[in-house]
Amino acid sequence: MTTEDEFGNKEVKELGIDVPEWIEQDITVYDVQAIVQGGCASGAYMPAVTYWWALKTMSEHGDDILDELEGVYVELIPPPTGTSWAGMAVYYVSMGVELWASGLESELDDKEAEWNEEEKERLEDEQIELAEAKAANGGSLR
């Protein structure tokens, strides 16, 4: 999945993609790509790996996150033995965010292709308008 800066900086919601309540609503295409590439622990999505934030997220949306994980894995994958409560929150929030992000990869590729086509058409229309304006002014745009 590659993007141009303008597309990569778009918020996922701007593309008509639903973002779960337990993920920051302003997450961008670049953020999703970074999560897919390196996971939350790489620093790509700090709310999932910051203890207090992950605890708050699990407190507010834990049922939704765990339901999402169970829907894919059938059974929850347990964290390593001896993991603290905060560590468990980080573990499950990260897993949920990474699962969501990886599920968007092909959809974002499709959205990017659409966006590139629209951008190409827009640039072609702009060139036609400039050529018409130039012709109307006797070959000059001044």
C-alpha positions as CSV (number, residue, x, y, z in Angstrom):
1,M,0.0,0.0,0.0
2,T,1.7,3.2,-1.1
3,T,0.2,6.7,-1.0
4,E,0.9,10.2,-2.0
5,D,1.2,12.7,0.8
6,E,-2.2,14.2,0.2
7,F,-4.0,10.9,0.3
8,G,-1.9,9.5,3.2
9,N,-2.8,12.5,5.4
10,K,-6.5,12.0,4.9
11,E,-8.5,10.9,7.9
12,V,-9.9,7.4,7.3
13,K,-13.4,8.7,8.1
14,E,-13.1,11.2,5.2
15,L,-12.9,8.2,2.9
16,G,-16.3,6.9,4.2
17,I,-14.7,4.2,6.4
18,D,-16.1,3.6,9.8
19,V,-13.7,3.9,12.7
20,P,-14.6,2.1,15.9
21,E,-15.3,4.3,19.0
22,W,-12.3,2.8,20.7
23,I,-9.9,4.1,18.1
24,E,-9.0,7.8,17.7
25,Q,-11.5,9.2,15.2
26,D,-8.9,11.4,13.5
27,I,-6.7,8.4,12.5
28,T,-5.1,8.9,9.0
29,V,-4.3,6.6,6.2
30,Y,-0.6,6.9,7.1
31,D,-1.4,5.9,10.7
32,V,-3.1,2.8,9.5
33,Q,-0.2,1.9,7.2
34,A,2.2,2.3,10.0
35,I,0.2,0.1,12.3
36,V,0.0,-2.6,9.6
37,Q,3.7,-2.3,8.9
38,G,5.0,-2.3,12.5
39,G,2.2,-2.9,14.9
40,C,1.2,-0.6,17.8
41,A,4.3,-1.4,19.8
42,S,6.4,0.3,17.1
43,G,4.9,3.6,18.3
44,A,2.6,3.7,15.3
45,Y,-0.4,4.0,17.6
46,M,0.5,5.3,21.1
47,P,-3.0,5.2,22.7
48,A,-2.8,1.4,22.5
49,V,0.6,1.1,24.2
50,T,0.3,3.8,26.9
51,Y,-0.8,2.1,30.1
52,W,-3.3,4.7,31.3
53,W,-4.8,5.3,27.9
54,A,-5.2,1.6,27.2
55,L,-6.7,1.1,30.7
56,K,-9.2,3.9,30.0
57,T,-10.0,2.5,26.6
58,M,-10.6,-1.0,28.0
59,S,-12.7,0.5,30.8
60,E,-14.9,2.3,28.3
61,H,-14.9,-0.1,25.3
62,G,-13.4,-3.4,26.5
63,D,-16.6,-5.4,25.7
64,D,-16.5,-4.1,22.1
65,I,-12.8,-4.8,21.7
66,L,-13.1,-8.3,23.1
67,D,-16.2,-9.1,21.0
68,E,-14.3,-8.0,17.9
69,L,-11.4,-10.2,18.8
70,E,-13.6,-13.2,19.7
71,G,-15.4,-12.7,16.4
72,V,-12.1,-13.4,14.6
73,Y,-10.2,-15.7,16.8
74,V,-13.3,-17.5,18.4
75,E,-11.3,-17.7,21.7
76,L,-9.3,-14.9,23.2
77,I,-5.6,-15.3,22.9
78,P,-4.3,-14.9,26.5
79,P,-1.5,-12.5,27.2
80,P,1.8,-13.9,28.5
81,T,1.7,-15.3,32.0
82,G,2.3,-12.7,34.7
83,T,1.0,-9.8,32.6
84,S,-0.3,-6.9,34.8
85,W,-3.8,-5.4,34.4
86,A,-2.3,-2.5,32.5
87,G,-0.3,-4.9,30.4
88,M,-3.4,-6.8,29.6
89,A,-5.2,-3.6,28.5
90,V,-2.2,-2.8,26.2
91,Y,-2.2,-6.3,24.9
92,Y,-5.9,-6.4,23.9
93,V,-6.2,-2.8,22.7
94,S,-3.2,-3.3,20.5
95,M,-4.5,-6.5,19.2
96,G,-7.8,-4.9,18.4
97,V,-6.3,-1.9,16.7
98,E,-3.9,-4.1,14.7
99,L,-6.7,-6.4,13.6
100,W,-8.9,-3.4,12.5
101,A,-6.0,-1.8,10.6
102,S,-5.0,-5.0,8.8
103,G,-8.6,-5.4,7.7
104,L,-8.5,-2.0,6.0
105,E,-5.5,-2.6,3.8
106,S,-7.3,-3.7,0.6
107,E,-10.1,-1.2,1.1
108,L,-7.6,1.6,1.5
109,D,-5.8,0.4,-1.7
110,D,-9.1,0.6,-3.5
111,K,-9.9,4.1,-2.1
112,E,-6.4,5.2,-3.1
113,A,-6.9,4.0,-6.7
114,E,-10.2,5.9,-6.8
115,W,-8.6,9.0,-5.4
116,N,-5.7,8.9,-7.9
117,E,-8.2,8.6,-10.8
118,E,-10.2,11.5,-9.5
119,E,-7.0,13.6,-9.0
120,K,-5.9,12.7,-12.5
121,E,-9.2,13.9,-13.9
122,R,-9.1,17.1,-11.9
123,L,-5.6,17.9,-13.1
124,E,-6.6,17.2,-16.7
125,D,-9.7,19.5,-16.4
126,E,-7.4,22.2,-14.9
127,Q,-5.0,21.9,-17.9
128,I,-7.9,22.2,-20.3
129,E,-9.2,25.3,-18.5
130,L,-5.8,26.9,-18.6
131,A,-5.4,26.2,-22.3
132,E,-8.9,27.7,-23.0
133,A,-8.1,30.8,-20.9
134,K,-4.8,31.2,-22.8
135,A,-6.5,30.8,-26.2
136,A,-9.2,33.3,-25.2
137,N,-6.5,35.8,-24.3
138,G,-4.6,35.5,-27.5
139,G,-2.0,33.1,-26.3
140,S,-1.3,34.8,-23.0
141,L,-2.5,34.2,-19.5
142,R,-1.9,37.8,-18.3
